[in-house]
Amino acid sequence: MMRRLPILFLALAISATSAALAAGVPRDWQRAWPETDFTKHSIDYDEILEGGPPKDGIPSIDRPQFESIEKAARWLSDRSPVIGVEIAGEARAYPLGILIRHEIVNDRIGDVPVAITYCPLCNAAIVFRREANGRELDFGTTGKLRNSDLVMYDRQTESWWQQFTGTAIVGTFLGTKLERLPARLESFADFRARAPEGRVLARPVNRSGVPYGVNPYRGYDSAPRPFLYDGSLPRDVPPLSRVVSVGDRAWALSLVRKKGRIETGDGLVITWKPGQASALDAFEIGNARDVGTVLVQKRTDDGLADIPYGVDFAFAFHAFHPESQIVTALD
């Protein structure tokens, strides 16, 4: 019986490989992703495009180090964009000047394991609880894109996850959705004002010679079309204009900027103020044009509470919510 086990395992491996090939999975994917169950997928594989870098070619930050606000201010300007997160009274800021080159930070704030993610091509800054089905996960970059959005993978099962939705689209965790946590895409000055004792992600050791704080996608948010995207485009707003998204609802940033404050019938309060630089405009992020800071909160019995929201490119929101209307005017 023991002698038959290796033969059985070999037969199962051959069967799985054959099934993956039948599903249209390229052989180089199978070589690079031996643990991924490619027989489980919710999307057509031809929707996934090569972004250029290989698996982990854009390296996640897995052992983040932090510094004081005073030290971070030596290289960050007041207008520098950061993802600000506060959990159980502990506040941390993750500068886009770092994330634009790493895209994922695997961290822990208090007792909560978190994944801080940023997809530059969609301007999607999203924070997840990095747990699924009772398992703590660590995330890396696949080097692949779907709808121009980052496809992540977890190192425990090598399942593939869509960053924009937080949903597993390939592998063992197929259909599982990560919990999205409240976070603010804000200026460094705003983070410092609300969390003067907060900590800031420190720049990793830099061996590339390219300083952190510069933008490799210079002028991207003024481009006429998105990169590596051939899907439909929104009709009422430019594809690379920003929208404020809450779930499957979105408001054009131009509208929010014009109004300054929008309140909805279900208790959402959306505000805008100047003072935050675009991460995707000028070569030096801190000197880029002002896109302002958006905050979305919800009225509760205890006052206004932060909720998850995005300030994404319109084409990306449309790609993942094609039936949703982007609000461009108020009655």
C-alpha positions in Angstrom: 0.0 0.0 0.0 2.8 2.4 0.9 4.5 1.9 -2.5 1.3 2.9 -4.2 1.0 6.3 -2.5 3.7 8.0 -4.6 2.1 6.7 -7.8 -1.3 8.0 -6.5 0.1 11.4 -5.7 1.8 11.5 -9.1 -1.5 10.6 -10.8 -3.3 13.4 -8.9 -0.6 15.9 -9.8 -0.9 14.9 -13.5 -4.6 15.2 -13.3 -4.5 18.6 -11.8 -2.0 19.8 -14.4 -4.2 18.5 -17.2 -7.2 20.2 -15.7 -5.3 23.5 -15.4 -4.1 23.2 -19.0 -7.7 22.5 -20.1 -8.8 25.6 -18.3 -6.4 27.7 -20.4 -3.7 28.3 -17.8 -0.3 29.0 -19.4 2.5 26.6 -18.6 4.7 29.4 -17.2 2.0 30.2 -14.7 1.9 26.6 -13.5 5.7 26.6 -13.1 5.7 29.9 -11.2 2.6 29.0 -9.1 2.9 25.3 -8.2 0.6 25.7 -5.2 -2.2 27.6 -7.0 -5.3 25.5 -7.7 -6.0 26.8 -11.2 -9.0 24.5 -11.5 -10.9 27.0 -9.2 -11.5 30.3 -10.8 -14.4 32.8 -11.2 -13.0 34.7 -14.2 -11.7 33.9 -17.6 -8.0 33.6 -17.6 -7.7 35.7 -20.7 -8.9 38.7 -18.6 -5.6 38.6 -16.7 -2.7 40.5 -18.4 1.0 40.5 -17.6 1.9 43.8 -15.9 5.6 43.4 -16.7 7.3 42.4 -13.3 7.3 38.7 -12.4 6.0 37.2 -9.2 7.1 39.4 -6.3 9.0 41.6 -8.9 7.2 44.4 -7.0 8.3 43.4 -3.5 5.8 43.7 -0.7 7.1 45.1 2.6 6.8 42.3 5.1 8.7 43.6 8.1 7.8 47.3 8.2 9.7 49.7 10.3 8.3 53.0 11.5 9.6 56.4 12.5 8.4 59.5 14.2 6.4 62.2 12.5 9.3 64.6 13.1 11.8 62.3 11.3 9.3 61.6 8.4 8.9 65.3 7.9 12.5 65.5 6.7 11.5 63.8 3.4 7.7 64.2 3.3 6.1 67.6 2.5 2.8 68.7 4.1 1.0 67.8 0.9 2.4 64.3 0.5 -0.3 61.7 0.3 -0.5 59.0 2.9 -2.8 56.2 3.9 -3.8 56.9 7.5 -5.0 54.1 9.6 -6.1 54.2 13.3 -7.0 51.0 15.2 -7.6 50.9 18.9 -6.0 54.3 19.4 -2.8 53.4 17.4 -2.3 55.6 14.3 0.0 54.8 11.4 0.7 56.5 8.1 1.9 54.8 5.0 3.2 57.3 2.4 2.2 56.7 -1.2 5.8 57.7 -2.0 6.8 54.3 -0.7 3.7 52.3 -1.6 4.0 53.3 -5.3 7.1 51.1 -5.4 5.9 48.2 -3.1 2.1 48.2 -3.4 1.6 46.0 -0.4 2.6 46.3 3.3 1.9 43.3 5.5 1.6 44.8 9.0 -0.1 44.4 12.4 -1.7 47.2 14.3 -2.4 46.2 17.8 -3.9 42.7 17.5 -5.2 43.2 14.0 -3.2 41.8 11.0 -3.6 44.3 8.1 -2.6 44.6 4.5 -2.1 48.1 3.3 -2.4 48.1 -0.5 -2.1 50.6 -3.3 -2.6 50.1 -7.0 -1.1 53.1 -8.8 -2.8 52.2 -12.1 -6.3 52.5 -10.4 -5.3 54.9 -7.7 -6.9 52.4 -5.3 -5.7 52.7 -1.7 -7.3 50.0 0.3 -6.7 48.5 3.7 -7.8 44.9 4.5 -7.8 42.7 7.5 -5.5 40.0 6.2 -7.4 37.0 7.5 -9.7 34.6 5.7 -11.6 31.6 7.1 -9.8 31.9 10.4 -6.3 31.9 8.8 -3.9 34.8 8.9 -2.5 35.5 5.4 0.5 37.3 4.0 0.2 38.9 0.6 2.5 39.5 -2.3 2.2 40.8 -5.9 1.6 38.4 -8.8 2.9 40.9 -11.4 -0.4 40.5 -13.2 -3.4 42.9 -13.8 -7.1 42.5 -14.3 -8.9 45.6 -15.4 -5.6 47.3 -14.9 -5.8 46.5 -11.2 -3.3 44.7 -9.0 -3.8 40.9 -8.7 -2.4 39.9 -5.3 -1.7 36.4 -4.0 -1.5 35.0 -0.5 1.6 33.0 0.4 -0.3 30.4 2.4 -2.3 28.9 -0.5 -1.1 31.0 -3.5 -4.7 31.9 -4.2 -5.0 35.1 -6.4 -7.0 38.0 -5.1 -8.4 41.1 -6.9 -7.2 44.1 -5.0 -10.0 46.5 -6.0 -12.7 44.1 -4.5 -10.7 42.1 -2.0 -12.1 38.9 -3.5 -10.2 35.7 -4.3 -10.6 35.0 -8.0 -8.4 32.0 -8.4 -7.5 29.1 -6.1 -8.3 27.6 -2.7 -10.0 30.7 -1.3 -12.1 31.2 -4.5 -15.0 33.6 -3.7 -13.8 34.6 -0.3 -13.8 38.3 0.4 -11.4 40.1 2.7 -12.8 42.6 5.3 -12.1 46.1 4.2 -11.1 48.4 7.1 -11.7 52.2 7.4 -8.7 54.3 6.3 -8.1 57.8 5.0 -6.2 58.8 1.9 -5.0 62.1 3.3 -2.2 64.6 3.3 0.7 64.1 5.7 -0.2 67.4 7.3 -3.8 66.2 8.0 -2.4 62.9 9.5 0.0 64.8 11.7 -2.8 67.2 12.9 -5.1 64.4 14.0 -2.5 61.9 15.3 0.6 63.9 16.5 1.9 60.8 18.3 1.4 58.6 15.2 4.1 56.7 13.5 5.0 56.8 9.8 6.3 53.9 7.6 10.0 54.3 7.2 11.7 54.0 3.9 13.2 50.6 3.3 16.8 50.2 2.5 17.2 51.6 -1.0 19.4 49.7 -3.4 17.9 51.0 -6.6 19.4 54.4 -6.5 16.0 55.9 -7.2 14.8 57.9 -4.1 11.5 57.3 -2.5 9.0 60.1 -3.0 9.2 60.2 -6.8 6.6 59.0 -9.3 7.5 56.5 -12.0 4.0 57.1 -13.6 4.6 60.8 -14.2 1.5 62.4 -15.8 -0.6 59.2 -15.7 -3.7 60.8 -14.1 -3.8 63.2 -17.1 -3.5 60.5 -19.7 -6.4 60.0 -22.2 -6.7 56.3 -21.5 -5.7 53.8 -18.8 -2.8 51.5 -19.2 -3.3 47.8 -20.0 -7.1 48.1 -20.1 -9.4 47.4 -23.0 -12.8 47.3 -21.3 -15.6 49.8 -21.5 -15.2 53.3 -20.2 -17.6 55.4 -18.2 -19.7 57.8 -20.3 -20.1 60.9 -18.1 -16.6 61.4 -16.7 -13.0 61.1 -18.1 -11.7 57.6 -17.5 -8.7 58.8 -15.4 -10.7 61.4 -13.4 -11.1 60.5 -9.7 -14.4 59.3 -8.2 -15.3 58.9 -4.5 -16.6 55.4 -4.0 -18.4 53.7 -1.2 -19.2 50.1 -2.2 -21.0 50.1 -5.5 -21.8 53.9 -5.3 -19.7 56.7 -6.6 -19.6 60.5 -6.9 -17.3 62.4 -9.3 -14.5 64.1 -7.4 -15.2 67.2 -9.4 -18.7 67.3 -7.9 -17.5 66.7 -4.4 -14.8 69.4 -4.8 -17.4 71.9 -6.1 -19.8 71.2 -3.3 -17.3 70.8 -0.5 -19.7 68.7 1.4 -22.4 66.2 0.4 -24.8 64.5 2.7 -26.9 61.5 1.6 -30.3 60.3 2.8 -28.7 57.2 4.4 -26.3 59.2 6.6 -23.1 59.5 4.6 -21.2 62.7 4.9 -18.6 63.3 2.2 -16.3 66.3 2.5 -13.4 67.7 0.4 -10.7 70.2 1.3 -7.5 71.3 -0.5 -4.0 70.3 0.5 -3.1 66.9 -0.9 -0.8 66.3 -3.8 -1.5 63.7 -6.5 0.8 60.7 -6.4 0.6 60.3 -10.1 1.2 63.7 -11.6 4.6 65.3 -11.2 8.0 63.5 -10.9 8.3 64.6 -7.3 5.1 63.6 -5.5 5.2 66.3 -2.9 5.3 69.0 -5.6 2.4 67.6 -7.7 -0.9 69.3 -8.4 -3.4 69.5 -5.6 -6.2 67.0 -5.8 -7.4 67.6 -2.2 -8.4 65.3 0.5 -11.7 63.5 0.7 -13.2 62.1 3.9 -16.3 59.8 4.0 -18.0 59.2 7.3 -21.4 57.9 8.5 -23.7 59.4 11.0 -24.2 57.1 14.1 -25.8 57.6 17.5 -22.3 58.4 18.8 -21.5 61.0 16.0 -19.6 60.7 12.7 -17.6 57.5 12.2 -15.1 56.7 9.5 -16.1 54.0 7.0 -14.2 52.4 4.1 -14.1 54.4 0.9 -12.0 55.0 -2.1 -10.8 57.8 -4.3 -10.3 55.7 -7.4 -10.0 56.3 -11.1 -13.4 56.4 -12.8 -12.5 53.6 -15.3 -11.6 51.2 -12.5 -14.8 51.8 -10.6 -16.8 51.3 -13.8 -14.9 48.1 -14.6 -15.8 46.5 -11.3 -19.3 48.1 -11.0 -20.5 48.4 -14.6 -24.2 48.7 -13.6 -23.5 51.6 -11.2 -24.0 55.3 -12.1 -21.3 57.8 -11.2 -23.1 60.8 -9.7 -22.0 64.0 -11.5 -24.7 66.4 -10.4 -27.2 66.8 -7.5 -30.8 67.8 -7.9 
